[in-house]
Amino acid sequence: MQPKMILGMATALFVSAAQAASPSAPVPDEMQIDQLNRSAELRSLRKQVRESAVERSVDGMSAIEAAPTDEEVGDSDSFGRKKIYLGVEQTLPLYVSGDCSGTIAGEEVCYEPNPAPGFTAVSDTNVGSIELPKKATKSLLCFTFTQFSTYAFNNSTAFPATASMEIWPTVQIENEALDGLTNANGDPFNGKLFITPNPIIVATHQSPLSPGESMVERERVTRSCTGGIVNKRNLRAEGLTDSQIKDFFKEPMTITFGYEGSFSLVDYAIFFHGIRIYGD
């Protein structure tokens, strides 16, 4: 008998015996096994998704229940949010000089001092700006101002006098959401927050001088954000509704920096700021 015939008969006898032994439980083929495995994996995956969804729901409810109040954290609107870097600017340098005839417009500002011991007023509303796109921040604008200054006090009078250098940066914010609105006092915004530029006082100086006495001071000092240039709370204080505040933070903004203040018995000075703005 040929080997192939013997092998075929043996295989047939084995299959017949297996079927006779378990007629109600046919042996599944490989395709059926793969389908069963995939079904089991799918059921396991669905279970994991359901469990994860339940966990997220519970976590979300916990977060809602645990949301802090202003009384607890001071500013609940920004609580837990990440800092977003929004821009940096350096203001035009301000000079005090006995001769400002060589001043380059758009690159610097210059003030000639009044005769001693009189004060000289400083007012410039646009020495730098940052333009923010829509939805740049959610609830506030924070800042870091670093002031760089060198100034020379000189008492050229015949009697004791106090020299002073009291100049600070100011901020205004232009935002179309303010068009047509009035503040809490009933004054129109005219598209600008802070009808009068808001001062950010970093440092000011006064020094008593004897007749003929002079002195030179150099400094670099930084002020960082606490309440910010603007946040939801002070917008409410300005008279905006919650809906108007949402619109405010959705719109593009232009932040414009200026100088305000005065000086006395200053022969020479240079003064400027480095500014960085943050959001959430």
C-alpha positions, 0 to 999 in steps of 0.5 A: 500500500502506498504511504499517501493512502496510509496517511489519508486513511489514518487522518480520516479515522482520527477525524471520525473518532473525534466527531464520534466522541463529541458530536455536539461540540465541533472543533472551531477553525482558526477563523472562528478562534480569531473572531472570538479573540477579537470579540473578547478584546472589544468587550475589554476595551469597551469596559475600559472606556466606560470606566475611564468615562466614569472616573473623568466624570467623578473628577470633574464633579470633584473639581466643580465642587472644590472650585475656590472662591474669591474669599479663599484665594483672592482671584478665583477667575485665574485660579489654577490656570497656566501663565501665557507669555504674550509679549515684550516691549522696551519704551522709548528712552526719556532724556532730561537735558539742557538742550533737546534740539537734537532729539530724534522724533519717534526714537526718543523723548526729551525734556528741558528742565525749568529754571531751578527750583521749579518743577518740570511736568512730564506727559507722553501717552505713546512710548511703546505698545504691544498688540494682542490677537483675539482670545489672547488671554482669558481673565487677566493681563499681568506684567513685569516692569523693569525700570532703568534710570540714571539721573543727576541732581544738582541744587544750583540755588542759594538755599537748601532744596529737595530734588525729585525724580518722580516719573512712572510708566502708564498704561492704556488698553484699546479694545473694540468691545468697549465701543459704545459703553460707559464706565461706572461713573457714566463716562464713555470708554470711547474704546479705551480702558483707563480714560486717564492712563493708569500709572504703574509706579515702579520707583520715585526719588526725592533727596534734600540738597544743600546749596551747590550740592549735587549727586548722581544715582543709577538704578535698575528696579523691577515691579511684578504683577499682583492684580495685573493691568486688568482682570475680571474683578476690576472690569466689573468695578468699571461697570461691565457686565459678565457678558461684556467682560467675555466680549472684552477678552475675546477681542484683540487689544492694543496695550499702549505705554506712556510716561507721566510725572515731574522732576525738579533740580535734575540737570540730566537724566535717562529713563526707560522701561523693559516690559513683559506681559502675561496672560492665562 
